[in-house]
Amino acid sequence: MKTGYTITEGAHWKAVGQAVGVTFDKGGEVHQTGPFYAIMAVVYLVSMFLTTFFNVAFYHEILTALNGQPVSISRGFRFAASRIRAVAAWSLFSGLVGLIIKSIEERVGVVGRIVVRLIGIGWSVASVFAIPVIVREGTSANPVEFLKSSARMLKKTWGESLIWYAGMSAGTFLAFTPLLVIGALALVFGWVFFWVGLALWLACFVVFAYVLGVAGQVYKGALYIYASEGVVPGPFDEDQMNMAWRVKSARK
């Protein structure tokens, strides 16, 4: 963007900011105007669309693999393209829900924020199977039906979902534990050891987070298949699928 200034001058970035709806008062305080929020909303919704599109492609291949068939990345993308209306509808719906929850949270007091966050958690839990539903049932473009179907699946898999999220939290906690060890050893061997150890930890954590994320999506796909079809997916056994169901039944 040409502003008449070089990129190292503050006036250049001030002009760029004004072009996207950011203004500065005499005291240097930053203010956002309508165009800025409109641009951010478009960016947000586009990112939601891309995320949903890639998730649909990914889940299609996860469910295919769990049914014992070979995986194909290109086939996943072609399938997602065939569900483009459902992808767009769910992206718009979930994006608007997220924006509404966020905007309400910013405008209420402490108690209100707690309530809104609980609503947000409820929304996240209820929509946990929305993407697999789009893959299996997404011939229409009604996002409310996707949410309802996800919630129905959740009634059957509530226990498993809770156990899985608890397991993810425990795994993340364990991943951060080495930081304490690195910090303690740095007091003995010096800060050079700390920075080398931190770099190695970051590299390992990226790999760990990726593997954990993929494992989570695969497990969620397995739960969806088991809940919707009553079939135990390949790499799992019935005890793994039934474990939390028994806990849930015992509580009744």
C-alpha angles and dihedrals in degrees: 000000000000114000103157090253134088120254090250092062121090090222090064093058092042089056091047090051093050090050091059096042103272116130133185126214125213091271091056094250115150122235128185120217134198097277090054092054091045091053092047091049091052091047090049095050093045090051089049090052093050091046092050092045094053092042091053090050091047095047093047089060093042091055090044091052092046088055089057098256128127120266125240123184094200091051089052091054092046090051092049089051089053089055093048095126092052091044092051093045094049092044092053093044097046092040092054091047090052092048092048093049091047094047092048091048090055093052103047134073129257096280091045091051091054090051093047091048090052088052088050091052090049090051092050092049095045092051096045093111096038095108095050087047090054089051094050103027106018099115089115128055099230109124092187089062090051089053093047092050091048090051091050090053089048092058087063097041103035093116094048092048093051092049091048094050090047089051091050091051091049091048092051091049091052090049091058094046094084089063089069090051092048091050092050093049090048089064088059104036101029137249095295088068089048095055093044090048091047092052091051091046092051091051091049092044093054090053091044093050091049094049091044091050093050091046089052093052092047092050091048089051090051091051090050092052092047093047096044101037105019088233122133107230118235108262093040132069132218093256090060091049094044099041097094093036088064091050089051092048092049091057094056 
